[in-house]
């Protein structure tokens, strides 16, 4: 099982939050994950605590 699959199954961030750990594991496997602001819909390719656009 891949590290990304382990993180998804483990429930580390079951609330849907893109953590650095999950993002980095996916990147190592060749998958780029991103994040979309729920307010303005700005998309970023790296996890952020606050939206850079808002």
PyMOL Python script that loads the backbone (N, CA, C, O; Angstrom):
from pymol import cmd

cmd.read_pdbstr("""\
ATOM      1  N   UNK A   1       0.850  -1.179   0.000  1.00  0.00           N
ATOM      2  CA  UNK A   1       0.000   0.000   0.000  1.00  0.00           C
ATOM      3  C   UNK A   1       0.895   1.242   0.000  1.00  0.00           C
ATOM      4  O   UNK A   1       1.905   1.293   0.702  1.00  0.00           O
ATOM      5  N   UNK A   2       0.511   2.234  -0.792  1.00  0.00           N
ATOM      6  CA  UNK A   2       1.314   3.454  -0.883  1.00  0.00           C
ATOM      7  C   UNK A   2       1.131   4.315   0.363  1.00  0.00           C
ATOM      8  O   UNK A   2       0.173   4.143   1.117  1.00  0.00           O
ATOM      9  N   UNK A   3       2.062   5.241   0.567  1.00  0.00           N
ATOM     10  CA  UNK A   3       1.982   6.131   1.722  1.00  0.00           C
ATOM     11  C   UNK A   3       0.722   6.991   1.662  1.00  0.00           C
ATOM     12  O   UNK A   3       0.098   7.243   2.693  1.00  0.00           O
ATOM     13  N   UNK A   4       0.346   7.439   0.477  1.00  0.00           N
ATOM     14  CA  UNK A   4      -0.870   8.245   0.332  1.00  0.00           C
ATOM     15  C   UNK A   4      -2.096   7.430   0.716  1.00  0.00           C
ATOM     16  O   UNK A   4      -2.978   7.927   1.415  1.00  0.00           O
ATOM     17  N   UNK A   5      -2.156   6.176   0.260  1.00  0.00           N
ATOM     18  CA  UNK A   5      -3.282   5.315   0.605  1.00  0.00           C
ATOM     19  C   UNK A   5      -3.332   5.063   2.106  1.00  0.00           C
ATOM     20  O   UNK A   5      -4.413   5.038   2.695  1.00  0.00           O
ATOM     21  N   UNK A   6      -2.171   4.877   2.730  1.00  0.00           N
ATOM     22  CA  UNK A   6      -2.124   4.683   4.177  1.00  0.00           C
ATOM     23  C   UNK A   6      -2.669   5.893   4.909  1.00  0.00           C
ATOM     24  O   UNK A   6      -3.442   5.751   5.856  1.00  0.00           O
ATOM     25  N   UNK A   7      -2.274   7.082   4.479  1.00  0.00           N
ATOM     26  CA  UNK A   7      -2.764   8.305   5.117  1.00  0.00           C
ATOM     27  C   UNK A   7      -4.268   8.449   4.944  1.00  0.00           C
ATOM     28  O   UNK A   7      -4.966   8.845   5.878  1.00  0.00           O
ATOM     29  N   UNK A   8      -4.771   8.132   3.762  1.00  0.00           N
ATOM     30  CA  UNK A   8      -6.201   8.238   3.517  1.00  0.00           C
ATOM     31  C   UNK A   8      -6.973   7.248   4.373  1.00  0.00           C
ATOM     32  O   UNK A   8      -8.048   7.576   4.874  1.00  0.00           O
ATOM     33  N   UNK A   9      -6.446   6.047   4.549  1.00  0.00           N
ATOM     34  CA  UNK A   9      -7.120   5.023   5.348  1.00  0.00           C
ATOM     35  C   UNK A   9      -6.990   5.265   6.843  1.00  0.00           C
ATOM     36  O   UNK A   9      -7.868   4.877   7.613  1.00  0.00           O
ATOM     37  N   UNK A  10      -5.896   5.905   7.262  1.00  0.00           N
ATOM     38  CA  UNK A  10      -5.629   6.055   8.693  1.00  0.00           C
ATOM     39  C   UNK A  10      -6.533   7.071   9.359  1.00  0.00           C
ATOM     40  O   UNK A  10      -6.679   7.060  10.581  1.00  0.00           O
ATOM     41  N   UNK A  11      -7.149   7.959   8.570  1.00  0.00           N
ATOM     42  CA  UNK A  11      -8.022   8.960   9.152  1.00  0.00           C
ATOM     43  C   UNK A  11      -7.266  10.145   9.725  1.00  0.00           C
ATOM     44  O   UNK A  11      -7.842  10.929  10.480  1.00  0.00           O
ATOM     45  N   UNK A  12      -5.974  10.300   9.384  1.00  0.00           N
ATOM     46  CA  UNK A  12      -5.184  11.417   9.901  1.00  0.00           C
ATOM     47  C   UNK A  12      -5.856  12.753   9.651  1.00  0.00           C
ATOM     48  O   UNK A  12      -5.815  13.641  10.502  1.00  0.00           O
ATOM     49  N   UNK A  13      -6.473  12.902   8.491  1.00  0.00           N
ATOM     50  CA  UNK A  13      -7.142  14.156   8.162  1.00  0.00           C
ATOM     51  C   UNK A  13      -8.512  13.865   7.568  1.00  0.00           C
ATOM     52  O   UNK A  13      -8.870  14.369   6.503  1.00  0.00           O
ATOM     53  N   UNK A  14      -9.257  13.051   8.274  1.00  0.00           N
ATOM     54  CA  UNK A  14     -10.565  12.643   7.816  1.00  0.00           C
ATOM     55  C   UNK A  14     -11.544  13.784   7.609  1.00  0.00           C
ATOM     56  O   UNK A  14     -12.627  13.587   7.057  1.00  0.00           O
ATOM     57  N   UNK A  15     -11.166  14.982   8.052  1.00  0.00           N
ATOM     58  CA  UNK A  15     -12.056  16.126   7.881  1.00  0.00           C
ATOM     59  C   UNK A  15     -11.909  16.761   6.506  1.00  0.00           C
ATOM     60  O   UNK A  15     -12.530  17.789   6.239  1.00  0.00           O
ATOM     61  N   UNK A  16     -11.098  16.169   5.624  1.00  0.00           N
ATOM     62  CA  UNK A  16     -10.947  16.688   4.274  1.00  0.00           C
ATOM     63  C   UNK A  16      -9.889  17.772   4.126  1.00  0.00           C
ATOM     64  O   UNK A  16      -9.728  18.332   3.042  1.00  0.00           O
ATOM     65  N   UNK A  17      -9.176  18.071   5.187  1.00  0.00           N
ATOM     66  CA  UNK A  17      -8.142  19.101   5.139  1.00  0.00           C
ATOM     67  C   UNK A  17      -6.894  18.543   4.471  1.00  0.00           C
ATOM     68  O   UNK A  17      -6.445  17.445   4.798  1.00  0.00           O
ATOM     69  N   UNK A  18      -6.341  19.297   3.541  1.00  0.00           N
ATOM     70  CA  UNK A  18      -5.106  18.885   2.882  1.00  0.00           C
ATOM     71  C   UNK A  18      -3.942  19.264   3.784  1.00  0.00           C
ATOM     72  O   UNK A  18      -3.584  20.437   3.895  1.00  0.00           O
ATOM     73  N   UNK A  19      -3.359  18.267   4.424  1.00  0.00           N
ATOM     74  CA  UNK A  19      -2.210  18.507   5.291  1.00  0.00           C
ATOM     75  C   UNK A  19      -0.919  18.450   4.480  1.00  0.00           C
ATOM     76  O   UNK A  19      -0.889  17.886   3.387  1.00  0.00           O
ATOM     77  N   UNK A  20       0.129  19.026   5.014  1.00  0.00           N
ATOM     78  CA  UNK A  20       1.424  18.969   4.343  1.00  0.00           C
ATOM     79  C   UNK A  20       1.862  17.509   4.188  1.00  0.00           C
ATOM     80  O   UNK A  20       2.402  17.131   3.148  1.00  0.00           O
ATOM     81  N   UNK A  21       1.637  16.707   5.197  1.00  0.00           N
ATOM     82  CA  UNK A  21       2.057  15.301   5.167  1.00  0.00           C
ATOM     83  C   UNK A  21       1.379  14.554   4.014  1.00  0.00           C
ATOM     84  O   UNK A  21       2.035  13.818   3.278  1.00  0.00           O
ATOM     85  N   UNK A  22       0.071  14.745   3.861  1.00  0.00           N
ATOM     86  CA  UNK A  22      -0.658  14.075   2.785  1.00  0.00           C
ATOM     87  C   UNK A  22      -0.223  14.617   1.420  1.00  0.00           C
ATOM     88  O   UNK A  22      -0.054  13.849   0.473  1.00  0.00           O
ATOM     89  N   UNK A  23      -0.043  15.929   1.320  1.00  0.00           N
ATOM     90  CA  UNK A  23       0.379  16.563   0.075  1.00  0.00           C
ATOM     91  C   UNK A  23       1.763  16.062  -0.345  1.00  0.00           C
ATOM     92  O   UNK A  23       1.971  15.722  -1.510  1.00  0.00           O
ATOM     93  N   UNK A  24       2.713  16.015   0.601  1.00  0.00           N
ATOM     94  CA  UNK A  24       4.077  15.580   0.303  1.00  0.00           C
ATOM     95  C   UNK A  24       4.118  14.105  -0.096  1.00  0.00           C
ATOM     96  O   UNK A  24       4.860  13.733  -1.005  1.00  0.00           O
ATOM     97  N   UNK A  25       3.334  13.269   0.568  1.00  0.00           N
ATOM     98  CA  UNK A  25       3.298  11.838   0.232  1.00  0.00           C
ATOM     99  C   UNK A  25       2.771  11.641  -1.184  1.00  0.00           C
ATOM    100  O   UNK A  25       3.315  10.840  -1.944  1.00  0.00           O
ATOM    101  N   UNK A  26       1.728  12.360  -1.537  1.00  0.00           N
ATOM    102  CA  UNK A  26       1.179  12.252  -2.888  1.00  0.00           C
ATOM    103  C   UNK A  26       2.178  12.753  -3.923  1.00  0.00           C
ATOM    104  O   UNK A  26       2.322  12.150  -4.987  1.00  0.00           O
ATOM    105  N   UNK A  27       2.863  13.843  -3.624  1.00  0.00           N
ATOM    106  CA  UNK A  27       3.852  14.405  -4.546  1.00  0.00           C
ATOM    107  C   UNK A  27       4.992  13.419  -4.810  1.00  0.00           C
ATOM    108  O   UNK A  27       5.451  13.286  -5.945  1.00  0.00           O
ATOM    109  N   UNK A  28       5.448  12.727  -3.759  1.00  0.00           N
ATOM    110  CA  UNK A  28       6.506  11.720  -3.923  1.00  0.00           C
ATOM    111  C   UNK A  28       6.067  10.602  -4.863  1.00  0.00           C
ATOM    112  O   UNK A  28       6.892   9.982  -5.535  1.00  0.00           O
ATOM    113  N   UNK A  29       4.763  10.352  -4.903  1.00  0.00           N
ATOM    114  CA  UNK A  29       4.228   9.294  -5.767  1.00  0.00           C
ATOM    115  C   UNK A  29       3.839   9.810  -7.145  1.00  0.00           C
ATOM    116  O   UNK A  29       3.322   9.056  -7.970  1.00  0.00           O
ATOM    117  N   UNK A  30       4.083  11.086  -7.395  1.00  0.00           N
ATOM    118  CA  UNK A  30       3.802  11.647  -8.709  1.00  0.00           C
ATOM    119  C   UNK A  30       2.413  12.238  -8.876  1.00  0.00           C
ATOM    120  O   UNK A  30       1.979  12.499  -9.998  1.00  0.00           O
ATOM    121  N   UNK A  31       1.714  12.451  -7.771  1.00  0.00           N
ATOM    122  CA  UNK A  31       0.375  13.035  -7.821  1.00  0.00           C
ATOM    123  C   UNK A  31       0.406  14.414  -7.184  1.00  0.00           C
ATOM    124  O   UNK A  31       0.865  14.577  -6.053  1.00  0.00           O
ATOM    125  N   UNK A  32      -0.084  15.406  -7.917  1.00  0.00           N
ATOM    126  CA  UNK A  32      -0.140  16.760  -7.384  1.00  0.00           C
ATOM    127  C   UNK A  32      -1.544  17.021  -6.855  1.00  0.00           C
ATOM    128  O   UNK A  32      -2.513  17.009  -7.614  1.00  0.00           O
ATOM    129  N   UNK A  33      -1.648  17.257  -5.554  1.00  0.00           N
ATOM    130  CA  UNK A  33      -2.921  17.596  -4.938  1.00  0.00           C
ATOM    131  C   UNK A  33      -2.993  19.104  -4.781  1.00  0.00           C
ATOM    132  O   UNK A  33      -1.962  19.769  -4.685  1.00  0.00           O
ATOM    133  N   UNK A  34      -4.181  19.639  -4.756  1.00  0.00           N
ATOM    134  CA  UNK A  34      -4.351  21.072  -4.594  1.00  0.00           C
ATOM    135  C   UNK A  34      -5.449  21.383  -3.599  1.00  0.00           C
ATOM    136  O   UNK A  34      -6.065  20.492  -3.015  1.00  0.00           O
ATOM    137  N   UNK A  35      -5.674  22.669  -3.425  1.00  0.00           N
ATOM    138  CA  UNK A  35      -6.632  23.141  -2.448  1.00  0.00           C
ATOM    139  C   UNK A  35      -7.431  24.280  -3.073  1.00  0.00           C
ATOM    140  O   UNK A  35      -6.866  25.131  -3.761  1.00  0.00           O
ATOM    141  N   UNK A  36      -8.735  24.299  -2.840  1.00  0.00           N
ATOM    142  CA  UNK A  36      -9.587  25.361  -3.358  1.00  0.00           C
ATOM    143  C   UNK A  36     -10.241  26.091  -2.189  1.00  0.00           C
ATOM    144  O   UNK A  36     -10.789  25.467  -1.280  1.00  0.00           O
ATOM    145  N   UNK A  37     -10.178  27.417  -2.225  1.00  0.00           N
ATOM    146  CA  UNK A  37     -10.797  28.246  -1.192  1.00  0.00           C
ATOM    147  C   UNK A  37     -12.314  28.136  -1.293  1.00  0.00           C
ATOM    148  O   UNK A  37     -12.878  28.271  -2.378  1.00  0.00           O
ATOM    149  N   UNK A  38     -12.961  27.895  -0.186  1.00  0.00           N
ATOM    150  CA  UNK A  38     -14.413  27.766  -0.190  1.00  0.00           C
ATOM    151  C   UNK A  38     -15.108  29.113  -0.359  1.00  0.00           C
ATOM    152  O   UNK A  38     -16.291  29.164  -0.697  1.00  0.00           O
ATOM    153  N   UNK A  39     -14.385  30.196  -0.126  1.00  0.00           N
ATOM    154  CA  UNK A  39     -14.977  31.531  -0.270  1.00  0.00           C
ATOM    155  C   UNK A  39     -14.862  32.072  -1.688  1.00  0.00           C
ATOM    156  O   UNK A  39     -15.871  32.426  -2.298  1.00  0.00           O
ATOM    157  N   UNK A  40     -13.635  32.142  -2.225  1.00  0.00           N
ATOM    158  CA  UNK A  40     -13.420  32.787  -3.529  1.00  0.00           C
ATOM    159  C   UNK A  40     -13.109  31.802  -4.651  1.00  0.00           C
ATOM    160  O   UNK A  40     -13.021  32.195  -5.815  1.00  0.00           O
ATOM    161  N   UNK A  41     -12.941  30.512  -4.306  1.00  0.00           N
ATOM    162  CA  UNK A  41     -12.653  29.439  -5.266  1.00  0.00           C
ATOM    163  C   UNK A  41     -11.241  29.498  -5.866  1.00  0.00           C
ATOM    164  O   UNK A  41     -10.969  28.824  -6.859  1.00  0.00           O
ATOM    165  N   UNK A  42     -10.347  30.292  -5.277  1.00  0.00           N
ATOM    166  CA  UNK A  42      -8.952  30.334  -5.719  1.00  0.00           C
ATOM    167  C   UNK A  42      -8.326  28.968  -5.460  1.00  0.00           C
ATOM    168  O   UNK A  42      -8.550  28.368  -4.409  1.00  0.00           O
ATOM    169  N   UNK A  43      -7.543  28.478  -6.415  1.00  0.00           N
ATOM    170  CA  UNK A  43      -6.915  27.157  -6.308  1.00  0.00           C
ATOM    171  C   UNK A  43      -5.415  27.321  -6.158  1.00  0.00           C
ATOM    172  O   UNK A  43      -4.798  28.148  -6.830  1.00  0.00           O
ATOM    173  N   UNK A  44      -4.836  26.526  -5.269  1.00  0.00           N
ATOM    174  CA  UNK A  44      -3.391  26.519  -5.059  1.00  0.00           C
ATOM    175  C   UNK A  44      -2.902  25.083  -5.046  1.00  0.00           C
ATOM    176  O   UNK A  44      -3.648  24.169  -4.695  1.00  0.00           O
ATOM    177  N   UNK A  45      -1.642  24.884  -5.432  1.00  0.00           N
ATOM    178  CA  UNK A  45      -1.105  23.525  -5.539  1.00  0.00           C
ATOM    179  C   UNK A  45      -0.423  23.052  -4.259  1.00  0.00           C
ATOM    180  O   UNK A  45      -0.025  21.890  -4.171  1.00  0.00           O
ATOM    181  N   UNK A  46      -0.282  23.917  -3.280  1.00  0.00           N
ATOM    182  CA  UNK A  46       0.343  23.527  -2.015  1.00  0.00           C
ATOM    183  C   UNK A  46      -0.593  23.885  -0.860  1.00  0.00           C
ATOM    184  O   UNK A  46      -1.317  24.877  -0.939  1.00  0.00           O
ATOM    185  N   UNK A  47      -0.585  23.089   0.209  1.00  0.00           N
ATOM    186  CA  UNK A  47      -1.483  23.371   1.328  1.00  0.00           C
ATOM    187  C   UNK A  47      -1.170  24.721   1.983  1.00  0.00           C
ATOM    188  O   UNK A  47      -0.009  25.071   2.196  1.00  0.00           O
ATOM    189  N   UNK A  48      -2.214  25.452   2.291  1.00  0.00           N
ATOM    190  CA  UNK A  48      -2.087  26.756   2.940  1.00  0.00           C
ATOM    191  C   UNK A  48      -3.082  26.839   4.083  1.00  0.00           C
ATOM    192  O   UNK A  48      -4.146  26.221   4.041  1.00  0.00           O
ATOM    193  N   UNK A  49      -2.727  27.607   5.103  1.00  0.00           N
ATOM    194  CA  UNK A  49      -3.635  27.808   6.232  1.00  0.00           C
ATOM    195  C   UNK A  49      -4.696  28.835   5.873  1.00  0.00           C
ATOM    196  O   UNK A  49      -5.850  28.715   6.284  1.00  0.00           O
ATOM    197  N   UNK A  50      -4.303  29.849   5.103  1.00  0.00           N
ATOM    198  CA  UNK A  50      -5.238  30.904   4.694  1.00  0.00           C
ATOM    199  C   UNK A  50      -5.109  31.124   3.193  1.00  0.00           C
ATOM    200  O   UNK A  50      -4.055  30.883   2.605  1.00  0.00           O
ATOM    201  N   UNK A  51      -6.186  31.581   2.588  1.00  0.00           N
ATOM    202  CA  UNK A  51      -6.211  31.823   1.155  1.00  0.00           C
ATOM    203  C   UNK A  51      -5.371  33.054   0.818  1.00  0.00           C
ATOM    204  O   UNK A  51      -5.536  34.112   1.425  1.00  0.00           O
ATOM    205  N   UNK A  52      -4.478  32.908  -0.147  1.00  0.00           N
ATOM    206  CA  UNK A  52      -3.620  34.026  -0.576  1.00  0.00           C
ATOM    207  C   UNK A  52      -4.410  35.049  -1.376  1.00  0.00           C
ATOM    208  O   UNK A  52      -4.025  36.217  -1.435  1.00  0.00           O
ATOM    209  N   UNK A  53      -5.496  34.631  -1.987  1.00  0.00           N
ATOM    210  CA  UNK A  53      -6.322  35.525  -2.798  1.00  0.00           C
ATOM    211  C   UNK A  53      -7.233  36.382  -1.923  1.00  0.00           C
ATOM    212  O   UNK A  53      -7.390  37.578  -2.168  1.00  0.00           O
ATOM    213  N   UNK A  54      -7.828  35.774  -0.912  1.00  0.00           N
ATOM    214  CA  UNK A  54      -8.756  36.513  -0.027  1.00  0.00           C
ATOM    215  C   UNK A  54      -7.993  37.503   0.830  1.00  0.00           C
ATOM    216  O   UNK A  54      -8.594  38.215   1.635  1.00  0.00           O
TER     217      UNK A  54
END
""", "prot")
cmd.dss("prot")
cmd.show_as("cartoon", "prot")
cmd.util.cbc("prot")
cmd.orient("prot")
